Amino acid sequence: MQSNNGNKAINQSAFPLNKLDYFLLLILVIVISWLYYRSAIGVNYQWHWAAAFDLIFTSRRDGSLPYFFQGLISTLRLTGWGLLFALLAGTLIGIARHSQFALLRTPAVLYIQLIRNIPPLVFIFIFYFFVSNQLIPLLGLEHLLRQSNHNSNAIVTFLFGPRNLWENLLSGVFCIGLLSAAYIAEVVRSGLEGIDKGQWEAAQTLGLSTWAKYRFVIAPQVISNITPPLAGQTISLVKDSSIVSLISIQELTFSGTEIANSSGFIFEIWIFVGIAYLILCLSLSLLFSKIESKSRKYLVK
């Protein structure tokens, strides 16, 4: 009996693909072959890879980084602060969504439904003009963001970018952060509801405080459960950051648009932009895979 199971395991490891996998691979090969054939006979575009490569990596006249990499750094800065804001807001909203108190649950539900049922582009335009014209003066940030001419030190510039672009950064962070917070809240809510009722009862029986209950019993299990969907939402946030280029925030897509329009190397530049986003998203996928494996090892122990 054991030998049969061993042979079955060996066969499964030797042939991991089933018939559906082979069929899908065949379809993929046919599609790629057809696209290559059509491009060979129907596309008369003259590629300029060397010139586009030099344009991407050539420093500017003032000695600063190439414009492409300035946009890339701006995207990293925007998504980093946006993700931090979205995680904090989304976690709080998700806990409120899971709460039994209607005073907390109802506003959370309204916010989630509002964000999830408005097109992101419409939300960004509405919120951007609201932030620029109303929220910044209301918070007393008008002098800091618009009227201050003091130079920033290297650390502040690295974290927040040039001072004259702080208002754009703040608007972009709020826009993509509030958009992602609604989806992260649902991920957190589903993670909380996925915890077995016995775990809540055991924590209650031990007499743990609310903070200790969430910190030592609930949170480790929730983190393990929500890591895969949270990874997907984080990657979506990186890709959604390209939308804010429409409100003149100089991130990677905005920089790519200007370089492509000024140089005429449309396909080459946009392929470079796509590769940059691909590297960012793959890096996040690997990071969350490690976080997921570590969280599951923690649960096993």
DAFEN-V249698 format. One record per helix or strand of 3 or more residues. SS is the DSSP state (~ for helix, > for strand). FROM is the first residue (numbers start at 0). TO is the last residue. If there is no record, write none. Layout:
SS	FROM	TO
SS	FROM	TO
//
This chain:
~	1	13
~	18	41
~	48	56
~	66	97
~	101	115
~	119	137
~	141	146
~	153	159
~	162	192
~	196	204
~	209	246
~	251	262
~	265	299
//
